[in-house]
Amino acid sequence: MEPIQHELYEYARDRIKQKKGLFYHFILLFLGCIFLIVANKLLGLYPEKTWWTWAVTVWIFLFILHVIKVFVINNFMNKNWEREQIDKLMLRQANKIEKLKNDLENSNSKAE
């Protein structure tokens, strides 16, 4: 397998793993919400209070954060973005090194 094909394969595999984790989270959220409602209503765990709504709300909030991470953040902060950032930093470092070399040469020529 060529390096480019291998990189595309790895990216696709990682994205599928992320989406698979998100779907598992959704199923767990759904089943967990049902369990919390049943625990509150049928099992009689503090039936006078609706504590399960707070638990479900927090869980849905965490699920929304997971969705944002998978579909928004990882979409624009992927391998290409990482490569661009690395290239920028390497160019910045090369420019600093070149400037230091020039400054050193100028100070050496002035000292003579």
Order of alpha helices (4+ residues) and beta strands (2+ residues): alpha-alpha-alpha
